[in-house]
Amino acid sequence: MSTWGDPHERPAAEVWEHPDMRAALSARDITQVYRLLRGRGVSQRRISMLTGQAQPEISAIARGRQVQTYDVLSRIADGLGVPRGYMGLAYGGQVRPATDEVVTTVPDRREFMGILAKITMGAALTGADLALLSSPAVATPTPRSVGATEVGQLRELTRVLWTQEKRLGGGAVRDAVIAQLRWAQAMLGANHTDEQGRELRVVLSDLLALAGWASYDVGLTGAALRYTGQALAVAQEAADPIRAALALEQIGRTYLHSGNLEEAREVFALGTLTAERARSTDATAMLLSSQARAYATLGHPTQALDYMTRAEDSLARIDTPTIPDPRGFNEAHLTSDRGRLYTTLAVKEPHYADQAIATLSTFASQANTIHTKRLAFRLTELATTHLHGGDTATGIRIGHEVLDMAATIRSKRLTEHLQLLRAATRANPAADAKELHHRITTLA
């Protein structure tokens, strides 16, 4: 049953079987879907009630605005009663059995061979042809029982996805993470021992945290907070205080980026307390460093530098790292955070600029290829600080290096962060600065 409206008022099931409608659904052309529904007497008010969208939003879509966000497409499909497979969307909840697939497993041979001949000869395909070729995303069946092998496979896949996010940005992995998340959640319904159930929840917490972080990186703040909140809840169910502390740190950073500074400080404080109770010196250092940044953003340099010193002291006491790879927090991460701290303080107190340049340069020389996105953020700040300090040549050189990196990273946060550099180039009269300004504007 849909959670977005009364299912008894949905369009009749046969509406979705018409060739024109199937072609529009397969292409995820929601504008055409809404127009076809209108032609069948389905009002915008009724669509609004079923999908949870405001009528002005529906009107804008009907006039041609494209819908590309996975979450919105899923909400529309579920609300209207469209079989998710018709739109190439993964099924949520329990896995659909093979006998419940929404199209015949094997297409009719004669029809299929006819389409192959059309394609080979260069003939145009009709909507009905495209509908026949469309394949629903039927979720892979979960195993009847879950053991160490299945949990280990999910853990490794989650690690790989986290690594790719740090290299390529949240936009490169988010859809894959959410699809994998549905499968992982279904695994909880399989037979498993209590210990394997706890391990499965630990990995699920990591995957939910990644869904939250990727959402944050593409600008979906609400989804970021919800997914990370779920990560916190699952970590508590698994009695894993370190992952609980990591989830709180993510939530705090999301609030900080959104300008909710007091909420960010409160969440960071909760996370620090949780990490300290778990005797995790690296997680404690991460939380203290984030609190330092919050104080710097608030314009309190004394408190900011005090928390940064506490973070350094905590990390110096580390014996064995407790944060799972590749989310760990080591000396290179601390140097990165310290550089950003000085950059933030230098906005109001320029005498911190030299420390910012020295620290960011040190981090740039230490960074590895796993943390490409983090390096792009820090180099943006380094280039900006050089330009403000009068070293135009170095600032422009590093700026172009950042833009070369940004072209391979799908991150709305990075695009927004580049506006610092864009503002610095706009204020610089040099011809090379204007060229860099143009590149940033084009990328944005």
C-alpha positions as CSV (number, residue, x, y, z in Angstrom):
1,M,0.0,0.0,0.0
2,S,1.3,3.4,-0.9
3,T,2.1,5.9,1.8
4,W,1.6,8.8,-0.5
5,G,-2.2,8.7,-1.0
6,D,-5.3,6.5,-1.2
7,P,-4.5,3.6,-3.4
8,H,-8.2,3.3,-4.4
9,E,-7.9,6.5,-6.3
10,R,-4.9,5.4,-8.3
11,P,-5.2,5.2,-12.1
12,A,-6.4,1.8,-13.3
13,A,-3.6,-0.8,-13.7
14,E,-4.2,-1.1,-17.5
15,V,-3.2,2.6,-17.9
16,W,0.4,1.7,-17.5
17,E,0.2,-1.1,-20.1
18,H,-0.5,1.3,-23.1
19,P,2.6,1.4,-25.4
20,D,2.9,5.2,-25.3
21,M,2.8,5.1,-21.5
22,R,5.3,2.2,-21.3
23,A,7.7,4.1,-23.6
24,A,7.4,7.3,-21.4
25,L,7.9,5.3,-18.2
26,S,10.9,3.5,-19.6
27,A,12.5,6.8,-20.5
28,R,11.5,8.2,-17.1
29,D,9.8,11.1,-19.0
30,I,7.5,12.2,-16.2
31,T,6.4,15.2,-18.3
32,Q,4.9,12.8,-20.9
33,V,3.5,10.6,-18.1
34,Y,1.6,13.4,-16.6
35,R,0.4,14.6,-20.0
36,L,-0.9,11.1,-20.8
37,L,-2.6,10.9,-17.4
38,R,-4.2,14.2,-18.1
39,G,-5.5,12.9,-21.4
40,R,-7.1,10.0,-19.5
41,G,-8.9,12.3,-17.1
42,V,-6.5,12.2,-14.1
43,S,-6.4,15.7,-12.6
44,Q,-3.3,17.4,-11.3
45,R,-5.0,17.5,-7.9
46,R,-5.4,13.8,-7.9
47,I,-1.7,13.3,-8.9
48,S,-0.7,15.7,-6.1
49,M,-2.7,13.7,-3.5
50,L,-1.2,10.4,-4.6
51,T,2.5,11.5,-5.0
52,G,2.7,14.0,-2.2
53,Q,3.9,16.7,-4.6
54,A,2.6,20.3,-4.5
55,Q,0.4,21.2,-7.5
56,P,2.7,24.0,-8.7
57,E,5.5,21.4,-8.9
58,I,3.2,19.1,-10.9
59,S,2.3,21.9,-13.2
60,A,6.0,22.7,-13.8
61,I,6.7,19.1,-14.6
62,A,3.8,18.9,-17.0
63,R,5.2,22.0,-18.7
64,G,8.5,20.3,-19.3
65,R,10.6,20.4,-16.2
66,Q,12.6,17.1,-15.9
67,V,12.6,14.8,-12.9
68,Q,15.9,13.1,-12.4
69,T,16.2,12.5,-8.7
70,Y,15.9,8.8,-7.8
71,D,13.9,9.6,-4.6
72,V,11.3,11.7,-6.4
73,L,11.0,9.1,-9.2
74,S,10.5,6.4,-6.6
75,R,7.8,8.5,-4.8
76,I,6.0,9.1,-8.1
77,A,6.0,5.4,-9.0
78,D,4.9,4.3,-5.6
79,G,2.2,7.0,-5.3
80,L,0.6,6.4,-8.7
81,G,0.9,2.6,-8.5
82,V,3.4,2.3,-11.4
83,P,5.3,-1.0,-11.3
84,R,8.8,0.1,-10.4
85,G,10.4,-2.0,-13.0
86,Y,8.6,-0.1,-15.7
87,M,10.8,2.9,-14.7
88,G,14.0,0.9,-14.1
89,L,13.8,1.5,-10.3
90,A,14.9,-1.0,-7.7
91,Y,12.2,-2.6,-5.6
92,G,12.1,-1.7,-2.0
93,G,11.3,-3.8,1.1
94,Q,11.0,-7.5,0.5
95,V,12.6,-9.0,-2.6
96,R,10.0,-9.8,-5.3
97,P,10.1,-13.5,-6.3
98,A,10.8,-14.4,-9.9
99,T,7.2,-15.5,-10.4
100,D,6.0,-12.0,-9.6
101,E,8.1,-10.2,-12.3
102,V,6.2,-7.5,-14.1
103,V,7.1,-8.6,-17.6
104,T,7.5,-12.1,-19.2
105,T,10.9,-13.4,-18.3
106,V,11.8,-14.3,-21.9
107,P,10.4,-11.9,-24.6
108,D,8.3,-13.4,-27.4
109,R,10.9,-14.8,-29.9
110,R,9.2,-13.5,-33.1
111,E,8.7,-10.0,-31.7
112,F,12.2,-9.9,-30.3
113,M,13.8,-11.1,-33.6
114,G,11.8,-8.5,-35.5
115,I,13.1,-5.8,-33.2
116,L,16.7,-7.1,-33.7
117,A,16.2,-6.9,-37.5
118,K,14.9,-3.3,-37.2
119,I,17.9,-2.2,-35.1
120,T,20.3,-3.9,-37.5
121,M,18.7,-2.3,-40.5
122,G,18.6,1.1,-38.9
123,A,14.8,1.4,-38.7
124,A,13.2,3.5,-36.0
125,L,11.8,1.7,-33.0
126,T,8.2,2.3,-31.9
127,G,7.0,2.9,-28.4
128,A,5.7,-0.7,-28.3
129,D,9.2,-1.9,-29.4
130,L,10.8,0.0,-26.6
131,A,8.3,-1.3,-24.1
132,L,9.1,-4.8,-25.1
133,L,12.9,-4.1,-24.6
134,S,12.4,-2.4,-21.2
135,S,13.5,-4.6,-18.3
136,P,12.3,-4.1,-14.8
137,A,14.8,-4.0,-12.0
138,V,13.9,-7.1,-10.1
139,A,15.9,-7.3,-6.9
140,T,18.4,-10.2,-6.5
141,P,16.9,-12.8,-4.1
142,T,18.5,-12.7,-0.7
143,P,19.9,-16.0,0.7
144,R,17.8,-18.1,3.0
145,S,20.5,-17.9,5.6
146,V,23.2,-15.4,6.3
147,G,26.6,-16.3,7.6
148,A,30.1,-15.0,7.8
149,T,30.6,-15.3,4.0
150,E,27.6,-13.1,3.2
151,V,28.4,-10.5,5.8
152,G,32.0,-10.4,4.7
153,Q,30.9,-9.8,1.1
154,L,28.6,-7.0,2.1
155,R,31.4,-5.5,4.2
156,E,33.8,-5.5,1.3
157,L,31.3,-4.0,-1.1
158,T,30.5,-1.3,1.4
159,R,34.2,-0.5,1.8
160,V,34.6,-0.3,-2.0
161,L,31.7,2.1,-2.2
162,W,33.1,4.3,0.5
163,T,36.4,4.4,-1.3
164,Q,34.7,5.4,-4.5
165,E,32.8,8.2,-2.8
166,K,36.0,9.6,-1.4
167,R,37.6,9.5,-4.9
168,L,34.6,10.4,-7.2
169,G,32.1,12.1,-5.0
170,G,28.6,11.2,-3.6
171,G,26.9,11.7,-7.0
172,A,29.0,8.8,-8.4
173,V,27.8,6.2,-5.9
174,R,24.5,7.3,-4.3
175,D,22.1,5.4,-6.5
176,A,24.3,2.2,-6.2
177,V,24.4,2.6,-2.4
178,I,20.6,3.0,-2.1
179,A,20.0,0.0,-4.3
180,Q,22.5,-2.1,-2.3
181,L,20.9,-0.8,1.0
182,R,17.6,-2.3,0.1
183,W,19.2,-5.7,-0.5
184,A,21.2,-5.5,2.8
185,Q,18.1,-4.6,4.8
186,A,16.3,-7.6,3.3
187,M,19.2,-9.8,4.6
188,L,18.0,-9.1,8.1
189,G,14.9,-11.2,7.4
190,A,17.1,-14.2,6.6
191,N,18.1,-16.9,9.1
192,H,21.3,-16.0,11.0
193,T,22.9,-16.4,14.4
194,D,22.7,-13.6,17.0
195,E,26.4,-12.8,16.4
196,Q,26.0,-12.7,12.6
197,G,22.9,-10.5,13.1
198,R,25.0,-8.1,15.1
199,E,27.8,-8.1,12.5
200,L,25.2,-7.5,9.7
201,R,23.8,-4.5,11.6
202,V,27.4,-3.1,12.0
203,V,27.9,-3.3,8.2
204,L,24.3,-1.9,7.6
205,S,25.2,1.1,9.8
206,D,28.2,1.7,7.6
207,L,26.1,1.5,4.4
208,L,23.4,3.8,5.9
209,A,26.1,6.3,6.9
210,L,27.4,6.2,3.3
211,A,23.9,6.8,1.9
212,G,23.7,9.8,4.2
213,W,27.1,11.1,3.3
214,A,26.5,10.7,-0.4
215,S,23.1,12.5,0.0
216,Y,24.9,15.3,1.8
217,D,27.5,15.6,-0.9
218,V,24.8,16.1,-3.6
219,G,22.9,18.6,-1.6
220,L,20.0,16.5,-0.3
221,T,20.2,17.6,3.3
222,G,16.9,16.0,4.5
223,A,17.8,12.6,3.1
224,A,21.3,13.0,4.5
225,L,20.0,13.5,8.0
226,R,17.5,10.7,7.8
227,Y,19.9,8.1,6.5
228,T,22.5,9.1,9.0
229,G,19.9,9.0,11.8
230,Q,19.1,5.4,10.7
231,A,22.9,4.6,10.8
232,L,23.0,5.9,14.4
233,A,20.0,3.8,15.4
234,V,21.3,0.6,13.8
235,A,24.7,1.2,15.4
236,Q,23.0,1.4,18.8
237,E,21.1,-1.8,18.0
238,A,24.5,-3.4,17.3
239,A,26.0,-2.0,20.5
240,D,28.7,-0.3,18.4
241,P,29.5,3.1,20.1
242,I,32.3,3.9,17.6
243,R,29.9,3.8,14.6
244,A,27.4,5.7,16.7
245,A,30.0,8.4,17.3
246,L,30.8,8.5,13.5
247,A,27.1,8.9,12.7
248,L,26.8,11.8,15.1
249,E,29.9,13.5,13.6
250,Q,28.3,13.2,10.1
251,I,25.1,14.7,11.4
252,G,27.0,17.6,13.0
253,R,28.9,18.3,9.8
254,T,25.6,18.3,7.9
255,Y,24.2,20.9,10.3
256,L,27.4,22.9,10.1
257,H,27.2,23.1,6.3
258,S,23.6,24.1,6.5
259,G,24.4,27.0,8.8
260,N,22.8,25.5,12.0
261,L,25.9,26.1,14.1
262,E,24.5,25.6,17.5
263,E,22.9,22.3,16.6
264,A,26.2,21.3,15.0
265,R,28.1,22.0,18.2
266,E,25.5,20.1,20.4
267,V,25.7,17.0,18.1
268,F,29.5,17.2,18.0
269,A,29.5,17.3,21.8
270,L,27.3,14.2,22.0
271,G,29.6,12.4,19.5
272,T,32.7,13.3,21.5
273,L,31.2,11.9,24.7
274,T,30.2,8.7,22.9
275,A,33.7,8.3,21.4
276,E,35.4,9.0,24.8
277,R,33.2,6.4,26.5
278,A,34.2,3.9,23.8
279,R,37.9,4.8,24.5
280,S,38.4,5.5,20.8
281,T,41.1,8.1,20.5
282,D,40.9,8.5,16.8
283,A,37.1,9.0,16.8
284,T,37.5,11.4,19.7
285,A,40.1,13.3,17.7
286,M,37.8,13.5,14.7
287,L,34.9,14.9,16.9
288,L,37.2,17.4,18.6
289,S,38.5,18.6,15.3
290,S,35.0,19.1,14.0
291,Q,34.1,21.1,17.1
292,A,37.1,23.2,16.4
293,R,35.8,24.0,12.9
294,A,32.4,24.9,14.4
295,Y,34.0,27.4,16.7
296,A,36.1,28.8,13.9
297,T,32.9,29.3,11.8
298,L,31.3,31.0,14.7
299,G,34.3,33.4,14.9
300,H,35.7,32.2,18.2
301,P,39.5,31.6,17.4
302,T,40.5,30.9,21.0
303,Q,38.0,28.0,21.5
304,A,38.7,26.8,18.0
305,L,42.4,26.5,18.5
306,D,41.9,24.9,22.0
307,Y,39.7,22.2,20.5
308,M,42.2,21.6,17.7
309,T,45.0,21.2,20.3
310,R,42.8,18.6,22.2
311,A,42.3,16.8,18.9
312,E,46.0,16.6,18.4
313,D,46.6,15.3,21.9
314,S,43.9,12.6,21.5
315,L,45.3,11.4,18.2
316,A,48.8,11.3,19.7
317,R,47.6,8.7,22.2
318,I,46.3,6.3,19.5
319,D,47.4,2.7,19.9
320,T,45.3,0.8,17.4
321,P,43.0,2.6,14.9
322,T,39.3,1.9,15.7
323,I,37.6,3.7,12.7
324,P,37.1,1.3,9.8
325,D,38.9,2.0,6.5
326,P,38.6,4.1,4.4
327,R,36.8,6.3,6.9
328,G,39.8,6.5,9.3
329,F,41.2,9.6,10.9
330,N,45.0,9.9,11.0
331,E,47.6,12.6,11.1
332,A,47.0,13.5,7.4
333,H,43.3,14.1,8.1
334,L,44.1,16.2,11.1
335,T,46.5,18.3,9.0
336,S,43.7,18.8,6.5
337,D,41.3,19.9,9.2
338,R,43.9,22.2,10.7
339,G,44.4,23.8,7.3
340,R,40.7,24.4,6.9
341,L,40.6,25.8,10.4
342,Y,43.2,28.4,9.6
343,T,41.6,29.2,6.3
344,T,38.3,29.9,8.1
345,L,39.9,32.1,10.7
346,A,41.9,34.0,8.1
347,V,38.6,35.3,6.6
348,K,38.2,37.7,9.6
349,E,41.8,37.7,10.9
350,P,44.3,37.7,7.9
351,H,47.3,37.0,10.0
352,Y,46.2,33.3,10.0
353,A,46.7,33.2,6.2
354,D,50.4,32.2,6.4
355,Q,49.6,29.3,8.7
356,A,46.8,28.2,6.4
357,I,49.1,28.2,3.4
358,A,51.8,26.2,5.2
359,T,49.4,23.6,6.7
360,L,47.4,23.1,3.4
361,S,50.7,22.8,1.5
362,T,51.8,20.1,3.9
363,F,48.6,18.2,3.5
364,A,48.7,18.4,-0.3
365,S,52.2,16.8,-0.2
366,Q,50.8,13.9,2.0
367,A,47.5,13.2,0.4
368,N,46.9,9.9,-1.3
369,T,44.7,9.0,-4.3
370,I,42.0,7.6,-2.1
371,H,41.1,11.0,-0.7
372,T,40.9,12.8,-4.1
373,K,37.8,14.8,-3.1
374,R,39.2,16.0,0.2
375,L,42.4,17.1,-1.6
376,A,40.3,19.1,-4.1
377,F,38.6,20.9,-1.2
378,R,41.9,21.8,0.5
379,L,43.6,22.9,-2.8
380,T,40.6,25.2,-3.4
381,E,41.3,26.8,-0.1
382,L,45.1,26.9,-0.8
383,A,44.6,28.6,-4.2
384,T,42.1,31.1,-2.7
385,T,44.5,32.0,0.1
386,H,47.4,32.5,-2.3
387,L,45.3,34.8,-4.5
388,H,44.1,36.9,-1.5
389,G,47.7,37.1,-0.3
390,G,49.0,38.5,-3.6
391,D,50.7,35.4,-5.0
392,T,48.6,35.3,-8.2
393,A,50.8,32.9,-10.2
394,T,50.7,30.2,-7.5
395,G,47.0,30.7,-6.9
396,I,46.1,30.4,-10.5
397,R,48.3,27.3,-11.1
398,I,46.7,25.5,-8.1
399,G,43.3,26.7,-9.2
400,H,43.6,25.1,-12.6
401,E,44.8,21.9,-10.9
402,V,41.7,21.9,-8.8
403,L,39.4,22.3,-11.8
404,D,41.1,19.4,-13.6
405,M,40.3,17.3,-10.5
406,A,36.7,18.7,-10.1
407,A,35.8,17.6,-13.6
408,T,36.0,14.0,-12.4
409,I,34.2,14.4,-9.1
410,R,30.4,14.5,-8.8
411,S,30.0,16.6,-5.7
412,K,27.6,19.6,-5.3
413,R,29.5,20.6,-2.2
414,L,32.8,20.9,-4.1
415,T,31.0,23.0,-6.8
416,E,29.8,25.3,-4.0
417,H,33.2,25.4,-2.4
418,L,34.8,26.5,-5.7
419,Q,32.8,29.7,-5.4
420,L,35.4,30.8,-2.8
421,L,38.0,30.6,-5.6
422,R,35.7,32.2,-8.1
423,A,35.2,35.2,-5.8
424,A,39.0,35.5,-5.4
425,T,39.6,35.4,-9.2
426,R,36.8,38.0,-9.8
427,A,38.6,40.4,-7.5
428,N,42.0,39.9,-9.3
429,P,42.7,42.1,-12.3
430,A,45.2,39.7,-14.0
431,A,44.2,38.2,-17.3
432,D,45.1,34.7,-16.1
433,A,42.7,35.2,-13.2
434,K,39.9,36.1,-15.6
435,E,40.6,32.9,-17.5
436,L,40.4,30.8,-14.3
437,H,37.2,32.7,-13.3
438,H,35.7,31.7,-16.6
439,R,36.6,28.0,-16.1
440,I,35.0,28.0,-12.7
441,T,31.8,29.7,-14.0
442,T,31.6,27.1,-16.8
443,L,32.0,24.2,-14.4
444,A,29.3,25.6,-12.1
